Every structure is written in structure tokens, then in C-alpha cells.
Amino acid sequence: MAGQDLQAKPSRFVTFIGGTAYSGSTLLDMILANDQSGFSCGEVGAYVYPFRRHHKSPTCGCGEPDCGIWRDPRAATVDVHRYLFDRFPDVSFLVDSSKSIEWISQQQQRLDELGIGSRNVLIWKTPQEYFQSRCKRSEQRGWLKSWLSYHRSYMAVFNSFTAIRYSDLVSSPASLEALCSRLGIACWPGKTQYWDKRQHTLFGNSSAKIHLYPRDSSPHDRMHDELSQLSTQPSLPRSETFRSIYQENRSDAGPDLSANEARAVREVVESLERRDARATSAQDALDGAGPVEAGRQQLVGKLVLLELYLKRYARNRLFEIAGMER
């Protein structure tokens, strides 16, 4: 569950991106994979374990209807990462932004057996930023529970990871450089221009993927329509922001939190800040922990994983049953 030490850099590896919904994981995925040796998987875990209708018949991120990468039977199995390495021998690293904690843990164990390395990155937004992202889509209900639950579960399961705040990714080149350095991925001034590369990213946020396609193209128009329907606030790429990395103007205002909620938020934020890519002490949380404390944390992580596996099984079974009834 600890994942592989970021300092160990085997010839092939997979970088797993964790984060809540609307955290910026799709954006980070394509930026990191913007390399001649990189490949963006997107949310490939949802293709292997589908729970929504569009997961069963995905559209490749390249926008080409005849692209056959995801049509190969191996692409929809737990061996998807090995399949991609076999299909693209010049690719030395994959980026997987499935975000699912149980998927990441499961795949890291399989990759370890194959001698393929892995890294963990967590991209995050502050509670205020996350709340505003949820409001934009009229999804305010349960926002704090969702934010706390994901980050607590992630940190319980994974001992080794590097964190990067979304606002730092889009505004601080030094943050991206530090992250790439930790991951063993090249970084250069044009790294963020991920639309210059043909990306095959599965699923993910359309606000980031719309920049992959030229204006007036069919994929661009489709995503423009999709964003118009999903968002309650106008945030579609305008001429001055199309194919650029930017952060929307947002206030620091957020909902009032109780003392206990504020304390819980502060504990999570402090933990994430200690793991920031630019922090000199961004090492394993168990460094310096005694054997009793380390054992307790490992037990908690196993229990969290068990709960997540059971939830995934129930969710996927309900999806299968609903499909049979249609």
C-alpha cells in the first residue's frame, strides 16, 4: 500500500494521480504525459470497472473515431497498463488519473509483480476552491464530507505520495518543475501546452480536454455543448483563454464551518502541505514513526481499502443490474 519510493526510477513506471472530483486531475494527467516518452491514460479504471453508461463505449481523447487503442480487448482489463507498454514500446511512463483509491492500490500491486514502478501524486483544492467547483455544477450537497473522506482515505492507504495544489499547478512553474523532478519526468517551458501532443486520454474533465481540439471541430463542439449543459455558471474557454493554463477568478469566501469541521479541515490541509512537491520534508509519513504507530496506520489503511472494495463491488453490480433491465 505504500507505493514505490519516488526516488527509485525504474525504466518503466506509472504515475497514479489521486484527487477528488474537479480537483484538476485531468489537466495534470495531460501535462505530465506531454512528453515523447509519456502516455496519458486518463480515467482508465472506469473503463475496466464501468459504473456509468458512457464507460462502456468510450471515445478516445484523440478525437479520431477510427482510433483503435481502447478497442483492443486487453484495454478493458486489469492488464491495461502492461497492454499499453506493449503497444507503445517507446513509452517509458504512463499517467493514470482514475483517482479511485482501490484501483490505484490494486494496480500498484500488479505492477510490482511485473517489475514496473509506480508513483503517487495527489492534486488538491482547498475546501473553499472545492466548494466553488461544486457550486458551479449545483452539487453543493455533501461537499465537505466528500472532501474530508477522500483525503483521509487516501492518506490512510498511501504512505508515499507527493501533493500539489491545483492553484500552484496553474500559477507556479516552480511547483510543476519540483513535481516533475520528484517523478523523474522531464520539464521544459512548453510542458503545460499539452494540446500540442495527440492525447488518448479516457474520460476526465471536459474543461481540460476541450483544448485538445481545434475550434469548430466536431470534438470541440461536442464538449462545448456538454459543458454548457453541465455548468450553471459561464466558464467556457473564451478566445483569450483557449489553449492557455489559467485559473478562474474566485473569491476566498466559502460556507461557514463549525469548530470541529474547521479543525478537521486544518488537519488535512496541514498534512497535504507537508507533502508538497516543493517541501524539503516531503517524505513518507511513517518516517520516524515507531513500529506500533506504523502497524496501526497500516491496519487502518487495510480497513479503508476493504470498505472501498465493497463499495465498488456494490456500485458495479447495481450498474450491471440496471443495464440488464434496460
Secondary structure, 3 states (H helix, E strand, C coil): CCCCCCCCCCCCEEEEEECCCCCCHHHHHHHHCCCCCEEEEECCHHHHCCCCHHHCCCCCCCCCCCCCHHHCHHHHCCCHHHHHHHHCCCCCEEEECCCCHHHHHHHHHHHHHHCCEEEEEEEECCHHHHHHHHHHCCCCCCHHHHHHHHHHHHHHHCCCCEEEEHHHHHHCHHHHHHHHHHHCCCCCCCCCCHHHCCCCCECCCHHHHHHHCCCCCHHHHHHHHHHHHHCCCCCCCCCCCCCCCCCCCCCCCCCCCCHHHHHHHHHHHHHHHHCECCCCCCCCCCCCCCHHHHHHHHHHHHHHHHHHHHHHHHHHHHHHHHHHHC
